[in-house]
Amino acid sequence: MLRSGESNRPAAYPRGVCRVCLKRPEIPEERYGRCEQCVKAGRIAFRFRVLPARGGNGLTVRAGELSPRALRQKWREPLLGFHGQASMRPHLGLHELEMVTAKDRIESLRIAPDLGGRGAEVLAALRDAAERTDASW
């Protein structure tokens, strides 16, 4: 049960700060924990859990805020066209990846410090996840 003033957001986020830009105060009870400017711009941050692949080679997406079907249908083409670098962010937990989107394009990828030197592998794992045809992770 939540006390007054608490949210059901993970503890790694600074309290009351927008989940996307990490600068401005969030709107109370907003679905994605965003500020007014991020809502107007259509910016959303989706989180995924990236773990070592079963065969031991590379990484794979094991869980996420989007279903594999939604990732495939809406974000497969933008992921293939994304040529940016993933940046490290200390607010992310162990093995986490955050995909920041604005309407129909990908703005950036943020990765946890433990995945720091593996940006290309993380992007490849996310692209592979977008190719899945499974209904769930």
C-alpha positions in Angstrom: 0.0 0.0 0.0 1.3 3.4 -0.9 1.6 6.2 1.6 0.7 9.7 0.7 3.2 11.3 -1.6 4.7 7.9 -2.7 4.6 6.6 -6.2 4.9 3.0 -7.5 8.0 4.0 -9.5 11.3 2.1 -9.0 13.6 3.5 -6.3 16.4 4.2 -8.8 14.5 7.2 -10.2 14.9 10.5 -8.4 11.6 11.2 -6.6 9.3 13.5 -8.5 11.5 13.9 -11.6 10.4 13.2 -15.2 11.3 9.7 -16.2 12.3 10.7 -19.7 14.3 13.9 -19.4 15.3 13.5 -15.7 15.1 17.3 -15.2 11.6 18.7 -14.7 8.9 17.7 -12.1 6.6 14.9 -13.3 2.9 15.2 -13.6 1.2 13.4 -10.7 -0.5 10.2 -11.8 0.8 10.4 -15.4 1.0 7.0 -16.9 4.7 7.1 -18.0 6.0 9.5 -15.2 6.6 12.3 -17.6 6.7 16.1 -17.3 4.5 18.5 -19.4 7.1 19.2 -22.0 7.7 15.5 -22.6 4.0 14.8 -22.8 3.6 17.6 -25.4 6.5 16.2 -27.4 5.2 12.7 -27.2 8.4 11.4 -25.6 8.2 8.0 -23.8 11.0 5.9 -22.2 10.5 2.1 -22.5 12.6 -0.2 -20.3 13.9 -3.6 -21.1 15.9 -6.2 -19.2 19.0 -7.5 -21.2 20.7 -10.7 -20.0 23.3 -13.1 -21.5 21.9 -15.3 -24.2 21.2 -19.0 -23.5 24.0 -20.2 -25.6 26.4 -17.9 -23.8 27.2 -15.8 -26.9 25.9 -12.2 -26.9 22.9 -10.7 -25.1 19.2 -11.1 -25.4 16.1 -9.1 -24.2 14.3 -11.2 -21.5 11.7 -8.7 -20.4 10.3 -5.3 -21.2 7.5 -2.7 -20.8 6.5 -3.5 -24.4 5.4 -6.9 -25.6 7.5 -8.5 -28.4 4.5 -8.1 -30.8 4.3 -4.3 -30.1 8.1 -4.0 -30.4 8.0 -5.8 -33.7 5.0 -3.9 -35.2 5.8 -0.4 -34.2 9.6 -0.2 -33.5 11.2 -2.7 -35.8 11.7 -0.2 -38.7 12.9 2.7 -36.5 15.4 0.3 -34.7 16.8 -0.8 -38.0 17.3 2.8 -39.0 18.8 3.9 -35.6 22.5 4.6 -36.0 23.2 6.3 -32.7 25.3 5.2 -29.7 23.9 4.0 -26.5 24.8 6.2 -23.5 25.4 5.0 -19.9 23.0 6.3 -17.2 23.6 5.6 -13.5 19.8 5.7 -12.7 19.3 2.4 -14.5 19.4 -0.9 -12.6 21.4 -4.0 -13.3 21.1 -5.2 -17.0 18.6 -2.5 -17.9 18.1 -0.7 -21.2 15.9 2.3 -21.8 14.7 3.2 -25.3 13.6 6.9 -25.4 11.1 7.5 -28.2 9.4 10.6 -29.6 6.2 9.8 -31.5 7.4 7.5 -34.2 11.2 7.8 -33.9 13.8 6.6 -31.5 15.7 9.5 -29.8 18.2 7.6 -27.8 19.2 4.4 -26.0 20.3 4.4 -22.4 22.1 1.5 -20.8 23.0 0.6 -17.3 26.6 1.0 -16.1 27.3 -2.7 -16.1 26.6 -2.8 -19.8 28.9 0.2 -20.5 31.2 -1.2 -23.1 28.7 -3.3 -24.8 26.5 -0.7 -26.6 26.6 -2.5 -30.0 25.7 -5.8 -28.4 22.8 -4.2 -26.6 21.5 -2.6 -29.8 21.8 -5.9 -31.6 19.9 -7.7 -28.9 17.1 -5.1 -29.1 17.0 -5.5 -32.9 16.8 -9.3 -32.5 14.0 -8.9 -30.0 12.1 -6.7 -32.6 12.3 -9.7 -35.0 10.7 -12.1 -32.6 7.3 -13.5 -33.3 6.5 -14.6 -29.8 3.5 -13.2 -28.0 5.4 -12.8 -24.7 8.9 -12.5 -23.4 
